[in-house]
Amino acid sequence: MEASPKNVREQIARSKFYLQRKDVLRSLRVLALGLDMLSGSQIFGRERIEISILMEEAVRLLGEHDAIKRAVPGGLSYKKGQERELSANLKRMADVLERILGKAQVDERRKRLAELDELVLAGQTELDKKQPLEARKFFRRAMDNFMDEPGLLVDLGNRLMLAGLVAEAVEYFQKSIETAPTDLRAYNFLAQCHESLGEGPKAEEVLKASLRRFGPNEDMLVRLAKLALARRAWSEALVNAQAALELNPTGRDAQRVAEAASERIYGTAKGYLSGQPAPPREPIVL
């Protein structure tokens, strides 16, 4: 960046702005940059005097911050001709502060995960004791306070589902799809929940949404085929079963569904393999 009066003033203004927002690290970095620019510039006369006044004020304000006071009890001062030395000092302080902040963030992360683990383990303990109401309280707190943790909602929902609390698990999988739509597991588990609850149409919608997002999947196509078979949609069941067989020609579940649907459509289990004209194909994903 060109060491022009305008650019130096901008660095000073940015440093004061970051300091007002309590971002001491950026304030240090930006002011050090301004000092570097000033030390190598050809700024003289009135402009140099004006910039020196601005720089002196910025250094004073920075030195009055509590974090800087602790690091430099004697305070900071700006003197013309010593820009490089002051810049080096500010950079060293910024490096130290960055390391401290980094450690603080790691410590905070560990504390956060420890709190989450306590809630999840407490909830699981209540599930093991056959106390679903108490378990839900812990899981609810975990979801409300740590929803952004990757995989958490799927994990909580799966724990509830394995404990037989299928209806309660639905909310967690739905929330997971809303907040992390690229996690395939949530679609799979949510569809299982709907199937267990006898909600075939809802299960089909979830499976179709998964296919739209992730592309062909043998297991989900077979499940769609079975659900279509259960509601006597023979053609749709056959289409989905055949799509699954295209991915895995030896898939037994897909073969069984295809044969069952074929008997209804062609009158024989192997009719769909005969090359006879089939009924109009219905789309796999509506």
Secondary structure, 3 states (H helix, E strand, C coil): CCCCHHHHHHHHHHHHHHHHCCCHHHHHHHHHHHHHHHHCCCCCHHHHHHHHHHHHHHHHHHHCCHHHHHHCCCCCCCCCCCHHHHHHHHHHHHHHHHHHHHHHHHHHHHHHHHHHHHHHHHHHHHHHCCCHHHHHHHHHHHHHHHCCCCCHHHHHHHHHHHCCCHHHHHHHHHHHHHHCCCCHHHHHHHHHHHHHCCCHHHHHHHHHHHHHHHCCCHHHHHHHHHHHHHCCCHHHHHHHHHHHHHHCCCCHHHHHHHHHHHHHHHCCCCHHHCCCCCCCCCCCCC
